């Protein structure tokens, strides 16, 4: 019985473009608005709309496993699946995966094997992508955490392996995330193939997420 509001921004220009683009902040951006609803403790449904590729995504997630291990470590597995309608006229696409997480006090790890059916919108076959998301989070204070992620593509359409690093701050029912990344993707079909900016060339862009929960 909680409603989740999500607002995401990914600025297109690279930070290294300098003052002309105000280090990326003065350029155009991809924007996503989303709503999620907790049906019960284990099941949630959500609806998002991204300006990138004019994509609307409807999905659900189910908490398949949650256990407390000896020493306080927590293990969980979250299964999720989406149907998306991309472009105009809209074409259907599917994505899904399982998020495995384990926490060790103030440090947590995440692994997300996932597949999206249509990630290369410009190929005749609309190629899909299989990738493995890897992430870590460390809590440095009561409200502040540092995060990093790496999303290597295992097979299918690929740009450059996705990555990101940043910080998140939680206050009340708000969670703010500010980060640098090489991708503008905000849905599974967009971020699984990675981005066209390369870390080795010092290329990355700024982005942020805002989450707000409401009790119903």
Helices and strands as residue ranges (DSSP letters): E 2-11, G 15-21, E 29-38, E 43-50, G 52-54, E 55-68, E 74-86, E 91-104, E 107-116, E 129-139, E 144-156, E 162-171, E 174-181, H 188-191, G 199-201, E 205-215
